[in-house]
Amino acid sequence: MNSTQARTERRWGPRIQVDLPVRLSLDAGRVETGRMRNLSISGALIECAAELPTFTPLRVEVLAGSETIHDRIELGARVVRAEHPCLGIEWREFEPQALVDLIRASSMPLAGQ
């Protein structure tokens, strides 16, 4: 991690590497798809073809991984970093149980995180 990344890091908890399909629900019924590449208790990195500005509110529905999680995972979020084709998002709710369960069921934390 370089010094610029260290200054702008906002995440809490370990970052978990994942590769999960997601559906992003935006205003006016707009829906985009993408892939969640990593997540933490406070946010995630999503790769998506759509270009969304910072502070865009959205709902993130995780479309896979439900074989280990009993509840549907749909979380409110907002874009905090937009570097096309990746979106850094921050969850609106702190430690939702479905997210905690998904993190527990996922892979090891990324090195250095």
Phi and psi in degrees as GROMACS dihedral restraints (atoms count N, CA, C in turn):
[ dihedral_restraints ]
;  ai    aj    ak    al  type     phi  dphi    fc
    3     4     5     6     1   -87.7    20    10
    4     5     6     7     1   174.1    20    10
    6     7     8     9     1   -65.3    20    10
    7     8     9    10     1   -32.8    20    10
    9    10    11    12     1   -64.8    20    10
   10    11    12    13     1   -45.0    20    10
   12    13    14    15     1   -62.8    20    10
   13    14    15    16     1   -39.9    20    10
   15    16    17    18     1   -63.8    20    10
   16    17    18    19     1   -38.4    20    10
   18    19    20    21     1   -69.2    20    10
   19    20    21    22     1   -32.1    20    10
   21    22    23    24     1   -97.8    20    10
   22    23    24    25     1    -2.2    20    10
   24    25    26    27     1   -66.9    20    10
   25    26    27    28     1   127.1    20    10
   27    28    29    30     1  -115.7    20    10
   28    29    30    31     1   -10.0    20    10
   30    31    32    33     1   -71.5    20    10
   31    32    33    34     1   149.6    20    10
   33    34    35    36     1  -109.1    20    10
   34    35    36    37     1   142.0    20    10
   36    37    38    39     1    80.0    20    10
   37    38    39    40     1   169.5    20    10
   39    40    41    42     1   -67.1    20    10
   40    41    42    43     1   148.4    20    10
   42    43    44    45     1   -90.5    20    10
   43    44    45    46     1   127.6    20    10
   45    46    47    48     1  -108.1    20    10
   46    47    48    49     1   129.1    20    10
   48    49    50    51     1   -79.4    20    10
   49    50    51    52     1   128.5    20    10
   51    52    53    54     1  -139.7    20    10
   52    53    54    55     1   169.8    20    10
   54    55    56    57     1  -144.0    20    10
   55    56    57    58     1    83.7    20    10
   57    58    59    60     1  -121.7    20    10
   58    59    60    61     1   135.2    20    10
   60    61    62    63     1   -70.9    20    10
   61    62    63    64     1   141.3    20    10
   63    64    65    66     1  -134.9    20    10
   64    65    66    67     1   155.6    20    10
   66    67    68    69     1  -115.7    20    10
   67    68    69    70     1   128.7    20    10
   69    70    71    72     1  -106.1    20    10
   70    71    72    73     1   120.1    20    10
   72    73    74    75     1  -101.0    20    10
   73    74    75    76     1   124.4    20    10
   75    76    77    78     1  -116.3    20    10
   76    77    78    79     1   179.2    20    10
   78    79    80    81     1   -57.4    20    10
   79    80    81    82     1   156.4    20    10
   81    82    83    84     1    59.7    20    10
   82    83    84    85     1    28.1    20    10
   84    85    86    87     1    76.4    20    10
   85    86    87    88     1     5.9    20    10
   87    88    89    90     1   -68.7    20    10
   88    89    90    91     1   135.7    20    10
   90    91    92    93     1  -129.4    20    10
   91    92    93    94     1   134.4    20    10
   93    94    95    96     1  -126.6    20    10
   94    95    96    97     1   156.2    20    10
   96    97    98    99     1  -114.3    20    10
   97    98    99   100     1   159.1    20    10
   99   100   101   102     1  -167.1    20    10
  100   101   102   103     1  -169.9    20    10
  102   103   104   105     1  -130.3    20    10
  103   104   105   106     1   128.2    20    10
  105   106   107   108     1   -79.6    20    10
  106   107   108   109     1   122.2    20    10
  108   109   110   111     1   -98.2    20    10
  109   110   111   112     1   -30.9    20    10
  111   112   113   114     1  -156.2    20    10
  112   113   114   115     1   160.1    20    10
  114   115   116   117     1  -149.0    20    10
  115   116   117   118     1   160.0    20    10
  117   118   119   120     1  -142.7    20    10
  118   119   120   121     1   178.3    20    10
  120   121   122   123     1   -65.6    20    10
  121   122   123   124     1   -20.4    20    10
  123   124   125   126     1  -108.5    20    10
  124   125   126   127     1   -12.4    20    10
  126   127   128   129     1  -174.7    20    10
  127   128   129   130     1  -170.9    20    10
  129   130   131   132     1  -155.8    20    10
  130   131   132   133     1   163.5    20    10
  132   133   134   135     1  -111.0    20    10
  133   134   135   136     1   123.4    20    10
  135   136   137   138     1  -120.7    20    10
  136   137   138   139     1   129.3    20    10
  138   139   140   141     1   -92.4    20    10
  139   140   141   142     1   126.9    20    10
  141   142   143   144     1  -152.4    20    10
  142   143   144   145     1   141.9    20    10
  144   145   146   147     1   -70.0    20    10
  145   146   147   148     1   -26.5    20    10
  147   148   149   150     1   -71.8    20    10
  148   149   150   151     1   141.5    20    10
  150   151   152   153     1   -98.6    20    10
  151   152   153   154     1   114.7    20    10
  153   154   155   156     1  -117.4    20    10
  154   155   156   157     1   137.2    20    10
  156   157   158   159     1   -74.6    20    10
  157   158   159   160     1   158.6    20    10
  159   160   161   162     1   -56.9    20    10
  160   161   162   163     1   143.3    20    10
  162   163   164   165     1    77.3    20    10
  163   164   165   166     1     7.3    20    10
  165   166   167   168     1   -64.7    20    10
  166   167   168   169     1   124.8    20    10
  168   169   170   171     1   -78.9    20    10
  169   170   171   172     1   146.0    20    10
  171   172   173   174     1  -157.4    20    10
  172   173   174   175     1   168.2    20    10
  174   175   176   177     1  -116.5    20    10
  175   176   177   178     1   134.6    20    10
  177   178   179   180     1  -110.4    20    10
  178   179   180   181     1   120.7    20    10
  180   181   182   183     1  -108.8    20    10
  181   182   183   184     1   120.9    20    10
  183   184   185   186     1   -81.8    20    10
  184   185   186   187     1   122.5    20    10
  186   187   188   189     1   -95.3    20    10
  187   188   189   190     1    -6.9    20    10
  189   190   191   192     1  -137.0    20    10
  190   191   192   193     1   167.8    20    10
  192   193   194   195     1    93.2    20    10
  193   194   195   196     1    -5.5    20    10
  195   196   197   198     1   -71.5    20    10
  196   197   198   199     1   -10.2    20    10
  198   199   200   201     1   -66.8    20    10
  199   200   201   202     1   -21.6    20    10
  201   202   203   204     1  -105.3    20    10
  202   203   204   205     1    -8.4    20    10
  204   205   206   207     1  -119.4    20    10
  205   206   207   208     1   133.4    20    10
  207   208   209   210     1   -83.6    20    10
  208   209   210   211     1   -29.9    20    10
  210   211   212   213     1   -96.8    20    10
  211   212   213   214     1   150.7    20    10
  213   214   215   216     1   -64.6    20    10
  214   215   216   217     1   138.6    20    10
  216   217   218   219     1  -104.6    20    10
  217   218   219   220     1   108.9    20    10
  219   220   221   222     1  -138.8    20    10
  220   221   222   223     1   120.4    20    10
  222   223   224   225     1  -128.6    20    10
  223   224   225   226     1   140.4    20    10
  225   226   227   228     1   -74.9    20    10
  226   227   228   229     1   143.9    20    10
  228   229   230   231     1  -154.6    20    10
  229   230   231   232     1   176.4    20    10
  231   232   233   234     1  -145.4    20    10
  232   233   234   235     1   151.6    20    10
  234   235   236   237     1   -75.7    20    10
  235   236   237   238     1   126.8    20    10
  237   238   239   240     1  -113.4    20    10
  238   239   240   241     1   -14.2    20    10
  240   241   242   243     1  -149.5    20    10
  241   242   243   244     1   129.0    20    10
  243   244   245   246     1  -124.6    20    10
  244   245   246   247     1   104.7    20    10
  246   247   248   249     1  -130.0    20    10
  247   248   249   250     1    82.0    20    10
  249   250   251   252     1   -45.6    20    10
  250   251   252   253     1   129.5    20    10
  252   253   254   255     1   -96.0    20    10
  253   254   255   256     1    19.4    20    10
  255   256   257   258     1  -111.2    20    10
  256   257   258   259     1   145.4    20    10
  258   259   260   261     1  -120.8    20    10
  259   260   261   262     1   126.8    20    10
  261   262   263   264     1   -91.8    20    10
  262   263   264   265     1   122.7    20    10
  264   265   266   267     1  -119.4    20    10
  265   266   267   268     1   155.0    20    10
  267   268   269   270     1  -121.4    20    10
  268   269   270   271     1   131.0    20    10
  270   271   272   273     1   -68.3    20    10
  271   272   273   274     1   146.0    20    10
  273   274   275   276     1   -83.8    20    10
  274   275   276   277     1   -24.6    20    10
  276   277   278   279     1  -109.8    20    10
  277   278   279   280     1   137.2    20    10
  279   280   281   282     1   -85.3    20    10
  280   281   282   283     1   124.1    20    10
  282   283   284   285     1    54.2    20    10
  283   284   285   286     1    52.9    20    10
  285   286   287   288     1   -62.7    20    10
  286   287   288   289     1   139.8    20    10
  288   289   290   291     1   -57.5    20    10
  289   290   291   292     1   -40.0    20    10
  291   292   293   294     1   -62.0    20    10
  292   293   294   295     1   -37.2    20    10
  294   295   296   297     1   -70.2    20    10
  295   296   297   298     1   -42.8    20    10
  297   298   299   300     1   -57.6    20    10
  298   299   300   301     1   -43.7    20    10
  300   301   302   303     1   -64.2    20    10
  301   302   303   304     1   -40.6    20    10
  303   304   305   306     1   -64.7    20    10
  304   305   306   307     1   -42.5    20    10
  306   307   308   309     1   -62.2    20    10
  307   308   309   310     1   -44.0    20    10
  309   310   311   312     1   -61.4    20    10
  310   311   312   313     1   -34.9    20    10
  312   313   314   315     1   -82.9    20    10
  313   314   315   316     1   -10.7    20    10
  315   316   317   318     1   -88.9    20    10
  316   317   318   319     1  -175.5    20    10
  318   319   320   321     1   -72.3    20    10
  319   320   321   322     1  -177.0    20    10
  321   322   323   324     1   -69.1    20    10
  322   323   324   325     1   154.4    20    10
  324   325   326   327     1   -58.7    20    10
  325   326   327   328     1   149.0    20    10
  327   328   329   330     1   -65.1    20    10
  328   329   330   331     1   146.3    20    10
  330   331   332   333     1   -56.2    20    10
  331   332   333   334     1   136.4    20    10
  333   334   335   336     1    81.9    20    10
  334   335   336   337     1     3.1    20    10
